[in-house]
Amino acid sequence: MPLIDSRERRQKDPIVNVMLNGRRVTSGFRTALFAASSRAGVSVNEYVIQAAGEKLLASGSQFSGVFEPGDLPSPAAVDG
């Protein structure tokens, strides 16, 4: 399971900032991104981080992080 509890995370993984900038997208992509994050009830930043987490999980990465159990699909669900 890629998720660990917060006490264990604090001991192993420091919390760091993710600085994302310098990327430009089309207005249609931006509109779709903002609409999707709004429908999900989260900020655009949270939506993008969750999407990245899902992609990392699907590619087999294991990581601790900002996710709570149930935030991301289980590895079995990703494998299909």
PyMOL commands that set and color helices and strands:
alter all, ss='L'
color gray80, all
select helices_A, chain A and resi 6-12+27-40+44-58+75-79
alter helices_A, ss='H'
color red, helices_A
deselect
rebuild
show_as cartoon
